[in-house]
Amino acid sequence: MTAAANGRVPVVLLHALSLDSSMWDAQREALERRGHLVVAPDQRGFGATALGDEPPSLDTVADDLARELDERGIERAVLVGVSMGGYAAMAFLRRHPGRALALALVSTRADADDEAARTAREGFVALMEDPVKGPAVIESTAPRLVGATTHAERPQVLARVRTAVAGASPASLAWAQRAIAARGDALDVLRATDVPAVVIVGEEDELISEADTRATVEALPRGRLVVVPGSGHLPPLEAPEAIQTELDALLAELDAFTTEVDPR
């Protein structure tokens, strides 16, 4: 099994809502030092990528990624997604089956929003789009994205998240929230994803419940659970060393899995 023409294992890093690909800088550097080909795109509306005029849909985000991989000549890759990036990864699994070598889902969940959650997202979008209330509403989200330990011991991380959230386009945030609200249940596609997989959640995450995480892990044929101590919703920023350890472990599992599938 050859992941890329040059033999390096491609790793895709998909960022969280309100942030951009720079949130993965520590992991990208470490993976590239280990010889991996890293693809860390800015998802549409964030970083250097324009929002465009497509209606809100995670399928569009998944197709954006497929197009980028095609342009790079990459047939299959390890998918790593945090929060919104995890939703995009699961949309990719459905839209482009067979292209994932391995999977890491961080701070995300596989089931669809219920009616109450969709209503809450739409209410949040309406507030974000209000020119008077919007800035304060957006600012209020940043503290919830990191854990209590980060608040107490890593103020520079919270400051970075505040800056990113404040700098995000309200139109892009609204588009992304509507895309997330409209997503379907992904448990079925995870059950069909028989590749090495890890589900990672911060011990202090206020946004993803234990039940959500358990359901995601149980759906994956080769899934395992990792709880990151002292981290909230953004472990790649709050606990970069722990995330790198788990990515290295996932890549080692992939190597063993590849040998198992094709022992030549």
VOPAGU-2260 file (C-alpha; in pm, 1 decimal, decimal comma):
REM VOPAGU-2260
SITE   aa  ch    i         X         Y         Z
SITE  MET   A    0       0,0       0,0       0,0
SITE  THR   A    1     154,2     327,2    -111,5
SITE  ALA   A    2       0,5     641,3      38,1
SITE  ALA   A    3     179,4     883,6    -189,9
SITE  ALA   A    4     401,2     862,7    -491,6
SITE  ASN   A    5     707,0     959,7    -291,8
SITE  GLY   A    6     633,5     707,2     -17,4
SITE  ARG   A    7     568,2     963,3     255,6
SITE  VAL   A    8     245,6     921,7     450,1
SITE  PRO   A    9      23,0    1226,2     389,2
SITE  VAL   A   10    -142,6    1370,7     699,0
SITE  VAL   A   11    -434,3    1613,8     669,9
SITE  LEU   A   12    -489,8    1854,3     961,5
SITE  LEU   A   13    -833,2    2021,5     971,3
SITE  HIS   A   14    -879,3    2316,8    1204,3
SITE  ALA   A   15   -1153,0    2419,2    1447,1
SITE  LEU   A   16   -1425,8    2677,9    1398,9
SITE  SER   A   17   -1306,8    3039,4    1435,1
SITE  LEU   A   18    -941,6    2940,9    1389,1
SITE  ASP   A   19    -728,9    2859,0    1084,8
SITE  SER   A   20    -457,4    2614,6     987,4
SITE  SER   A   21    -198,7    2791,4    1204,7
SITE  MET   A   22    -351,3    2621,7    1509,0
SITE  TRP   A   23    -168,7    2308,2    1387,4
SITE  ASP   A   24     175,0    2470,4    1355,2
SITE  ALA   A   25     334,9    2264,9    1632,5
SITE  GLN   A   26     203,6    1935,4    1496,0
SITE  ARG   A   27     280,2    2026,0    1135,8
SITE  GLU   A   28     642,5    2101,2    1222,2
SITE  ALA   A   29     682,3    1779,1    1419,5
SITE  LEU   A   30     521,2    1564,4    1149,1
SITE  GLU   A   31     731,3    1719,0     873,7
SITE  ARG   A   32    1045,8    1654,5    1078,5
SITE  ARG   A   33     941,2    1290,2    1084,8
SITE  GLY   A   34     917,8    1289,4     705,9
SITE  HIS   A   35     541,8    1309,5     659,9
SITE  LEU   A   36     370,0    1512,3     391,2
SITE  VAL   A   37     137,4    1751,0     578,8
SITE  VAL   A   38    -168,5    1915,4     426,8
SITE  ALA   A   39    -318,5    2178,1     659,1
SITE  PRO   A   40    -570,3    2382,9     461,3
SITE  ASP   A   41    -753,6    2693,7     571,3
SITE  GLN   A   42   -1115,2    2588,6     539,9
SITE  ARG   A   43   -1333,1    2820,3     335,4
SITE  GLY   A   44   -1392,5    3156,9     499,2
SITE  PHE   A   45   -1095,4    3126,4     735,4
SITE  GLY   A   46    -729,4    3219,2     708,8
SITE  ALA   A   47    -630,6    3280,5     347,7
SITE  THR   A   48    -928,2    3097,5     191,6
SITE  ALA   A   49   -1222,0    3296,2      58,7
SITE  LEU   A   50   -1572,2    3203,4     172,4
SITE  GLY   A   51   -1716,4    3192,7    -178,5
SITE  ASP   A   52   -2085,8    3190,6    -260,1
SITE  GLU   A   53   -2176,2    2824,0    -210,7
SITE  PRO   A   54   -2460,8    2756,3      36,2
SITE  PRO   A   55   -2348,0    2634,1     380,5
SITE  SER   A   56   -2257,4    2265,3     371,3
SITE  LEU   A   57   -1987,1    2044,5     514,5
SITE  ASP   A   58   -2006,7    1846,5     190,6
SITE  THR   A   59   -1864,6    2153,8      17,9
SITE  VAL   A   60   -1578,9    2164,4     269,2
SITE  ALA   A   61   -1515,7    1792,7     211,6
SITE  ASP   A   62   -1509,9    1841,9    -164,0
SITE  ASP   A   63   -1269,0    2134,5    -123,7
SITE  LEU   A   64   -1032,1    1896,7      54,2
SITE  ALA   A   65   -1072,7    1623,7    -206,5
SITE  ARG   A   66    -989,5    1873,9    -479,9
SITE  GLU   A   67    -677,4    1988,7    -295,5
SITE  LEU   A   68    -560,3    1631,0    -245,6
SITE  ASP   A   69    -621,9    1556,7    -611,9
SITE  GLU   A   70    -420,2    1862,2    -714,1
SITE  ARG   A   71    -132,3    1736,0    -499,0
SITE  GLY   A   72    -155,2    1385,4    -640,8
SITE  ILE   A   73    -257,6    1235,7    -306,9
SITE  GLU   A   74    -498,2     943,2    -330,3
SITE  ARG   A   75    -522,8     853,6      41,0
SITE  ALA   A   76    -426,6    1030,5     363,3
SITE  VAL   A   77    -449,7    1021,9     739,8
SITE  LEU   A   78    -734,0    1253,5     842,9
SITE  VAL   A   79    -706,3    1457,1    1163,1
SITE  GLY   A   80    -983,8    1699,7    1252,7
SITE  VAL   A   81   -1058,5    1905,5    1560,9
SITE  SER   A   82   -1410,0    2032,6    1635,6
SITE  MET   A   83   -1544,2    2166,6    1301,3
SITE  GLY   A   84   -1246,8    1994,8    1136,0
SITE  GLY   A   85   -1375,1    1665,1    1273,1
SITE  TYR   A   86   -1716,3    1727,0    1118,4
SITE  ALA   A   87   -1542,8    1805,0     788,3
SITE  ALA   A   88   -1340,6    1482,7     816,8
SITE  MET   A   89   -1656,5    1276,4     867,0
SITE  ALA   A   90   -1820,4    1447,8     568,2
SITE  PHE   A   91   -1510,4    1355,8     366,7
SITE  LEU   A   92   -1541,1     992,8     474,9
SITE  ARG   A   93   -1897,1     984,0     340,9
SITE  ARG   A   94   -1832,6    1179,8      21,0
SITE  HIS   A   95   -1501,1    1017,5     -66,2
SITE  PRO   A   96   -1499,5     663,7      76,0
SITE  GLY   A   97   -1178,5     465,9      77,6
SITE  ARG   A   98    -947,6     766,7      84,5
SITE  ALA   A   99    -872,4     766,1     459,2
SITE  LEU   A  100    -566,3     572,4     572,7
SITE  ALA   A  101    -633,6     644,1     940,4
SITE  LEU   A  102    -849,5     882,6    1141,1
SITE  ALA   A  103    -813,3    1109,7    1444,9
SITE  LEU   A  104   -1122,4    1293,2    1568,0
SITE  VAL   A  105   -1054,0    1557,4    1831,4
SITE  SER   A  106   -1323,1    1738,8    2031,8
SITE  THR   A  107   -1600,7    1640,2    1795,4
SITE  ARG   A  108   -1905,7    1416,0    1782,7
SITE  ALA   A  109   -2061,6    1191,5    1523,4
SITE  ASP   A  110   -2433,1    1238,6    1582,8
SITE  ALA   A  111   -2638,4    1514,3    1422,0
SITE  ASP   A  112   -2766,2    1816,0    1611,9
SITE  ASP   A  113   -3112,5    1768,0    1757,4
SITE  GLU   A  114   -3378,7    2032,7    1706,7
SITE  ALA   A  115   -3280,1    2221,0    2021,9
SITE  ALA   A  116   -2914,3    2234,3    1918,3
SITE  ARG   A  117   -3001,4    2352,2    1566,8
SITE  THR   A  118   -3226,5    2621,3    1709,6
SITE  ALA   A  119   -2949,4    2731,7    1944,3
SITE  ARG   A  120   -2702,8    2755,1    1655,4
SITE  GLU   A  121   -2944,5    2961,6    1448,6
SITE  GLY   A  122   -3002,2    3190,6    1745,7
SITE  PHE   A  123   -2626,9    3230,3    1785,2
SITE  VAL   A  124   -2590,8    3309,0    1415,0
SITE  ALA   A  125   -2861,2    3575,4    1439,3
SITE  LEU   A  126   -2677,7    3739,3    1727,1
SITE  MET   A  127   -2343,0    3719,5    1545,1
SITE  GLU   A  128   -2492,9    3896,0    1246,4
SITE  ASP   A  129   -2628,9    4177,6    1461,8
SITE  PRO   A  130   -2385,6    4470,4    1418,0
SITE  VAL   A  131   -2445,8    4587,6    1775,1
SITE  LYS   A  132   -2454,5    4260,1    1968,3
SITE  GLY   A  133   -2235,0    4052,4    1739,8
SITE  PRO   A  134   -1884,5    4150,1    1857,1
SITE  ALA   A  135   -1965,3    4085,4    2223,4
SITE  VAL   A  136   -2132,9    3753,3    2144,6
SITE  ILE   A  137   -1835,4    3634,9    1941,3
SITE  GLU   A  138   -1591,7    3748,3    2211,6
SITE  SER   A  139   -1788,0    3554,2    2474,3
SITE  THR   A  140   -1723,0    3224,8    2294,3
SITE  ALA   A  141   -1344,4    3230,3    2328,2
SITE  PRO   A  142   -1322,6    3149,3    2703,0
SITE  ARG   A  143   -1538,8    2838,8    2655,3
SITE  LEU   A  144   -1300,8    2693,7    2398,0
SITE  VAL   A  145   -1021,3    2627,1    2647,4
SITE  GLY   A  146   -1019,6    2447,8    2978,5
SITE  ALA   A  147    -983,6    2569,2    3335,4
SITE  THR   A  148    -618,7    2465,6    3346,8
SITE  THR   A  149    -543,1    2672,1    3038,5
SITE  HIS   A  150    -723,3    2970,1    3193,0
SITE  ALA   A  151    -510,1    2936,4    3505,4
SITE  GLU   A  152    -172,6    2829,8    3366,7
SITE  ARG   A  153    -156,9    2912,4    2993,0
SITE  PRO   A  154    -292,1    3264,6    2949,1
SITE  GLN   A  155     -98,4    3300,0    2623,8
SITE  VAL   A  156    -309,8    3023,7    2471,0
SITE  LEU   A  157    -632,4    3193,4    2575,6
SITE  ALA   A  158    -501,2    3522,6    2435,8
SITE  ARG   A  159    -424,2    3352,2    2105,0
SITE  VAL   A  160    -772,7    3203,3    2087,2
SITE  ARG   A  161    -933,1    3538,9    2172,8
SITE  THR   A  162    -738,1    3703,5    1891,0
SITE  ALA   A  163    -836,6    3435,9    1641,7
SITE  VAL   A  164   -1203,9    3446,2    1733,9
SITE  ALA   A  165   -1214,8    3826,6    1724,4
SITE  GLY   A  166   -1045,5    3827,6    1384,1
SITE  ALA   A  167   -1278,0    3575,5    1220,1
SITE  SER   A  168   -1529,5    3707,1     970,3
SITE  PRO   A  169   -1886,5    3706,3    1108,4
SITE  ALA   A  170   -2007,7    3592,3     766,1
SITE  SER   A  171   -1768,2    3297,4     774,0
SITE  LEU   A  172   -1867,1    3207,1    1128,8
SITE  ALA   A  173   -2234,9    3218,2    1033,5
SITE  TRP   A  174   -2173,6    3002,7     722,6
SITE  ALA   A  175   -1982,1    2745,4     923,8
SITE  GLN   A  176   -2239,3    2730,6    1203,7
SITE  ARG   A  177   -2517,8    2673,6     951,2
SITE  ALA   A  178   -2313,5    2403,6     778,1
SITE  ILE   A  179   -2253,6    2229,1    1110,9
SITE  ALA   A  180   -2621,2    2257,3    1208,5
SITE  ALA   A  181   -2726,6    2095,2     880,1
SITE  ARG   A  182   -2491,5    1796,9     904,1
SITE  GLY   A  183   -2633,5    1447,1     922,0
SITE  ASP   A  184   -2556,6    1165,8    1163,2
SITE  ALA   A  185   -2215,6    1014,3    1084,5
SITE  LEU   A  186   -2227,1     704,7    1304,9
SITE  ASP   A  187   -2303,0     484,4    1004,9
SITE  VAL   A  188   -2003,9     608,0     807,7
SITE  LEU   A  189   -1778,0     559,4    1110,4
SITE  ARG   A  190   -1897,6     198,0    1143,0
SITE  ALA   A  191   -1779,7     143,8     785,4
SITE  THR   A  192   -1440,9     309,6     845,8
SITE  ASP   A  193   -1223,1      10,1     926,4
SITE  VAL   A  194    -889,5     188,4     966,1
SITE  PRO   A  195    -677,0     275,6    1270,1
SITE  ALA   A  196    -863,2     548,4    1458,6
SITE  VAL   A  197    -838,9     752,0    1775,3
SITE  VAL   A  198   -1097,9     977,6    1937,3
SITE  ILE   A  199    -944,6    1247,3    2155,5
SITE  VAL   A  200   -1125,2    1471,6    2402,8
SITE  GLY   A  201   -1002,3    1721,7    2657,7
SITE  GLU   A  202   -1079,3    1631,3    3016,5
SITE  GLU   A  203   -1210,6    1986,9    3068,6
SITE  ASP   A  204   -1404,9    2019,8    2743,5
SITE  GLU   A  205   -1732,9    2204,0    2808,1
SITE  LEU   A  206   -1872,9    2145,3    2458,4
SITE  ILE   A  207   -1838,7    1769,8    2397,6
SITE  SER   A  208   -2002,9    1533,6    2645,1
SITE  GLU   A  209   -1878,3    1196,7    2767,4
SITE  ALA   A  210   -2177,8    1029,8    2600,6
SITE  ASP   A  211   -2098,0    1196,5    2266,7
SITE  THR   A  212   -1738,9    1077,8    2285,5
SITE  ARG   A  213   -1831,7     724,3    2387,0
SITE  ALA   A  214   -2075,0     688,3    2095,8
SITE  THR   A  215   -1810,6     808,3    1849,6
SITE  VAL   A  216   -1547,6     564,2    1978,0
SITE  GLU   A  217   -1787,6     269,4    1984,7
SITE  ALA   A  218   -1888,6     329,8    1623,3
SITE  LEU   A  219   -1532,6     291,5    1495,3
SITE  PRO   A  220   -1421,4     -70,0    1433,7
SITE  ARG   A  221   -1063,1      15,4    1537,0
SITE  GLY   A  222   -1135,1     319,3    1753,1
SITE  ARG   A  223    -971,6     395,3    2084,2
SITE  LEU   A  224   -1035,0     676,2    2330,8
SITE  VAL   A  225    -779,8     923,4    2467,3
SITE  VAL   A  226    -870,0    1179,6    2733,8
SITE  VAL   A  227    -620,5    1466,3    2756,0
SITE  PRO   A  228    -574,7    1595,4    3112,8
SITE  GLY   A  229    -576,5    1970,3    3167,3
SITE  SER   A  230    -724,3    2051,7    2827,2
SITE  GLY   A  231   -1052,0    2193,7    2708,6
SITE  HIS   A  232   -1191,9    2197,6    2355,3
SITE  LEU   A  233    -864,6    2276,0    2174,9
SITE  PRO   A  234    -602,7    2014,6    2274,2
SITE  PRO   A  235    -372,0    2090,9    1976,8
SITE  LEU   A  236    -314,6    2435,7    2129,3
SITE  GLU   A  237    -361,7    2352,7    2497,7
SITE  ALA   A  238    -163,9    2027,2    2507,9
SITE  PRO   A  239      41,0    2008,6    2187,0
SITE  GLU   A  240     284,4    1747,4    2319,0
SITE  ALA   A  241       1,2    1512,4    2415,9
SITE  ILE   A  242    -160,6    1547,7    2074,9
SITE  GLN   A  243     169,3    1481,4    1899,9
SITE  THR   A  244     218,3    1167,6    2107,7
SITE  GLU   A  245    -121,7    1040,1    1996,3
SITE  LEU   A  246     -60,6    1125,1    1631,0
SITE  ASP   A  247     270,7     939,8    1644,4
SITE  ALA   A  248      91,0     641,8    1800,1
SITE  LEU   A  249    -177,0     651,9    1528,9
SITE  LEU   A  250      86,1     653,7    1255,5
SITE  ALA   A  251     257,7     356,0    1420,6
SITE  GLU   A  252     -78,9     175,9    1425,5
SITE  LEU   A  253    -117,6     255,7    1056,5
SITE  ASP   A  254     221,1     104,5     982,8
SITE  ALA   A  255     126,0    -214,4    1167,3
SITE  PHE   A  256    -217,1    -219,4    1000,9
SITE  THR   A  257     -60,6    -178,7     656,0
SITE  THR   A  258     167,4    -474,5     724,1
SITE  GLU   A  259    -130,8    -677,9     845,1
SITE  VAL   A  260    -330,9    -601,1     530,9
SITE  ASP   A  261     -40,3    -644,2     290,2
SITE  PRO   A  262     243,8    -838,6     457,8
SITE  ARG   A  263     466,7    -845,9     149,2
